[in-house]
């Protein structure tokens, strides 16, 4: 599916249309990865002693992974489907 997308076919303008979505997708994934690392460290810390700090880290990680990370599926669909409705908008329409 990725190879069939407009951007992957060598269309530079097509690739640029979703450059923000691409950066948003990978930024969100990297932040989720960092939250996983922090959650693992917090779980280890909780084994040693029960601190509110560690519970806060686990709650924040859970929020990011449950609320923010699922957005990457939608972003990936936009990138690979070649959706370009906003590119057809002319400046003089506003």
C-alpha positions as CSV (number, residue, x, y, z in Angstrom):
1,X,0.0,0.0,0.0
2,X,2.8,2.4,0.8
3,X,4.4,2.0,-2.6
4,X,1.2,2.7,-4.3
5,X,0.7,6.0,-2.6
6,X,1.1,9.3,-4.5
7,X,4.1,10.4,-2.5
8,X,6.1,7.1,-2.9
9,X,5.6,7.2,-6.7
10,X,8.2,9.9,-7.1
11,X,5.8,12.8,-7.0
12,X,7.6,15.4,-4.9
13,X,4.6,17.7,-4.6
14,X,2.6,14.7,-3.4
15,X,5.1,13.9,-0.8
16,X,5.2,17.5,0.5
17,X,1.4,17.6,0.8
18,X,1.6,15.3,3.8
19,X,5.0,16.2,5.2
20,X,3.4,17.6,8.4
21,X,1.3,14.5,8.9
22,X,4.5,12.4,8.4
23,X,6.4,14.4,11.0
24,X,3.4,14.3,13.3
25,X,3.1,10.5,13.0
26,X,6.8,9.8,13.7
27,X,6.9,12.4,16.5
28,X,3.9,10.8,18.2
29,X,5.5,7.4,17.9
30,X,8.8,8.5,19.3
31,X,7.1,10.3,22.3
32,X,5.2,7.1,22.9
33,X,8.4,5.1,22.9
34,X,9.9,7.5,25.4
35,X,6.8,7.2,27.6
36,X,7.2,3.4,27.5
37,X,10.8,3.7,28.7
38,X,9.7,6.1,31.5
39,X,6.8,3.7,32.5
40,X,9.2,0.8,32.7
41,X,11.5,2.8,35.0
42,X,8.5,3.9,37.1
43,X,7.4,0.3,37.5
44,X,10.9,-0.6,38.6
45,X,10.8,2.3,41.0
46,X,7.5,1.2,42.5
47,X,8.9,-2.2,43.2
48,X,11.4,-0.5,45.5
49,X,9.1,2.0,47.1
50,X,5.6,3.4,46.6
51,X,6.1,7.0,45.5
52,X,3.4,9.3,44.0
53,X,6.0,10.4,41.4
54,X,6.1,6.9,39.9
55,X,2.4,6.6,39.9
56,X,2.2,10.0,38.1
57,X,4.6,8.7,35.4
58,X,2.6,5.6,34.9
59,X,-0.7,7.6,34.6
60,X,0.9,10.0,32.1
61,X,2.3,7.2,30.0
62,X,-1.0,5.4,30.0
63,X,-2.8,8.6,28.8
64,X,-0.3,9.2,26.0
65,X,-0.4,5.6,24.8
66,X,-4.2,5.3,25.0
67,X,-5.2,8.8,23.8
68,X,-2.4,10.1,21.5
69,X,-0.7,7.1,20.0
70,X,-3.8,5.8,18.2
71,X,-3.7,8.9,16.0
72,X,-0.9,7.5,14.0
73,X,-3.2,5.1,12.2
74,X,-5.3,7.9,10.9
75,X,-2.2,9.9,9.9
76,X,-0.7,6.8,8.1
77,X,-4.0,6.4,6.2
78,X,-3.9,10.1,5.1
79,X,-0.3,9.8,4.0
80,X,-0.7,6.5,2.0
81,X,-4.1,7.2,0.5
82,X,-3.0,10.4,-1.3
83,X,-5.8,12.5,0.0
84,X,-5.2,15.9,-1.4
85,X,-8.4,17.9,-1.2
86,X,-6.7,20.8,0.6
87,X,-4.2,21.1,-2.2
88,X,-7.0,22.0,-4.7
89,X,-8.0,25.1,-2.7
90,X,-7.1,28.4,-4.4
91,X,-6.0,31.4,-2.3
92,X,-8.6,33.7,-3.9
93,X,-11.4,31.5,-2.6
94,X,-11.0,33.2,0.8
